[in-house]
């Protein structure tokens, strides 16, 4: 049986490859622990001067966390927040704080947890065929794994827009918004891997990567920034919706009218954004807005991970996560129409209990992301 993570030393390079191509390398506990073990071993190995993180298969680097496993473990009564999310967030922090240079390569589908694995390392590469996104509100969950920290640091209110609307990003968007550093043509990945493998331990991996970089072009999302800032700066999701509707009808919102926007399709794009919000989980939308806003003002990545763990644990007790993942699985097996709206509970933004969400974000856990030991017993969570 093949290993779900390939971990080999080639020259001075420690090469970590996610190896579940049949699942677009969706991350499960076994993969998290294999990556953690390899990184721990290489941190003190003088023979390893740099790390390469990539994924096997043409479909993508990583489709995110393996939520089928989460649902299966939840059905078994396992305390999900004590194991799956905590171990994932520890791994993400380890990658972000690693003492040696790490080059990550995001190709094809790279979603949610996949961006979190690759998006906090020292040099982040996207290919010309990458498709990135934070799709969590579409399946009743919230951006996590440090995503809120990264989203809160995009220009203006763009991070709020990306998080709420589950917007896909192009390579140019990813670089312009701080999700990646450089773009490479897909057909040059083999050459880059060979160059990193053959480099001596004095060669800076970042400088080597940039020799292969090509211009990704302009960001399509940045063109929309004026109306995104105007509409998504509102305090609540309901107010954001109302601003989007008004703006799409050419009314003035925060001093801006669609006809005066830098985006030539501003009115249509705002209307599309409003329609998208109406199909997503109201509970997830409210919690996502609160979480992204909380990640501003000097919060560290570790702070964000702690808050995200508290929210993730809470969401495993909410119906929308299970409804959303089941709908996603059905959609992927063509047994559910792509435009069908899951049976969210509650179905209306006005019925979402904000008090419960705030309490979940602020209530300290007995065992945090950074408490010692893995696999904390259920009765100690």
Buried (B, 14 or more C-beta within 10 A) or exposed (E): EEEBBBBEBBBBBBBBBBBBBEBBBBBBBBBBBBBBEBBEEBBEEEEBBBBBBBBBBEBBBBBBBBBBBBBEBBEEEBBBBBBBBBBBBBBBBBBBEBEBBBBBBBBBBBBBBBBBBBBBBBBBBBBBEBBBBBBBBBBBBBBBBBBBBBBBEBBBBBBBBBBBBBBBBBBBBBBBBBBBBBBBBBEBBEEBBEBBBEBEEEBBBBEBBBEBBEEBEEBBBBBBBBBBBBBBBBEBBBEBBBBBBBBBEEEEBEEBBBEEBEBEEBBEBBBBBBEBBEBBBBBBBBBBBBBBBBBEEEBEBBBBBBBBBBBBBBBBEBBBBBBBBBBBBBBEEEEBEEEEEBEBBBBEBEEBEEEBBBEBBEEEBEBBBEEEEEEBEEEEB
